Amino acid sequence: MNTNIDQITKRNRKVELDKAWETSWVRKASIAAITYGFAVLFLYTIDAPNYWLAALVPTVGYLFSTLTLKPLKAWWIKRQG
């Protein structure tokens, strides 16, 4: 029985860490950096002017979307209850 409790505790800890990762700034910053890198590479490849600056558009869009989802989620949860 004690091993079952240990297994459940370990699983719960993993679930908590997965949830924390999903909302962490490390994850968001990593995705933003990867997005920026790919955008720069793509825009450079197609010979776009000011590709360093233009690559900020999708990156900033992603970051703004992560900020607006929390209030939207709270509103949605409130309406469901």
C-alpha positions in Angstrom: 0.0 0.0 0.0 2.8 2.4 0.8 4.2 1.9 -2.7 0.9 2.9 -4.2 1.0 6.2 -2.2 4.6 6.8 -3.3 3.6 6.2 -6.9 0.6 8.6 -6.6 2.8 11.2 -4.9 5.4 10.9 -7.7 2.8 11.2 -10.4 1.2 14.2 -8.7 4.6 15.9 -8.5 5.2 15.2 -12.2 1.8 16.6 -13.1 2.5 19.7 -11.0 5.9 20.2 -12.7 4.4 19.8 -16.1 1.7 22.4 -15.3 4.4 24.8 -13.9 6.4 24.3 -17.1 3.5 25.2 -19.3 3.1 28.6 -17.6 6.8 29.3 -17.0 8.6 32.3 -18.4 11.5 30.0 -19.4 9.2 28.1 -21.7 7.7 31.3 -23.1 11.1 32.9 -23.6 12.4 29.8 -25.3 9.5 29.6 -27.7 9.9 33.4 -28.4 13.6 32.9 -29.1 13.0 30.0 -31.4 10.2 31.9 -33.2 12.5 34.9 -33.7 15.3 32.7 -35.0 13.2 31.0 -37.5 11.5 34.2 -38.6 15.0 35.9 -39.1 16.2 32.9 -41.1 13.0 32.8 -43.3 13.0 36.6 -43.9 16.7 36.6 -44.7 16.2 33.7 -47.1 13.5 35.5 -49.0 15.7 38.7 -49.0 13.2 40.7 -47.0 14.3 44.3 -46.0 14.9 44.9 -42.3 14.5 41.2 -41.5 16.0 41.6 -38.0 13.2 44.1 -37.2 10.5 42.3 -39.1 11.1 39.1 -37.3 10.0 40.8 -34.1 6.4 40.9 -35.4 5.6 37.2 -34.9 7.7 37.0 -31.7 5.9 39.9 -30.0 2.6 38.6 -31.2 3.3 35.3 -29.5 4.4 37.0 -26.3 1.2 39.2 -26.3 -0.9 36.1 -26.8 0.5 34.5 -23.7 -0.3 37.6 -21.7 -3.9 37.8 -22.9 -4.8 34.2 -22.4 -4.8 34.3 -18.6 -7.6 36.9 -18.4 -9.5 35.2 -21.2 -9.2 31.9 -19.4 -10.5 33.4 -16.1 -13.4 35.0 -18.0 -14.3 31.7 -19.7 -14.1 29.7 -16.4 -16.3 32.3 -14.7 -18.9 32.0 -17.4 -18.8 28.2 -17.3 -19.5 28.1 -13.5 
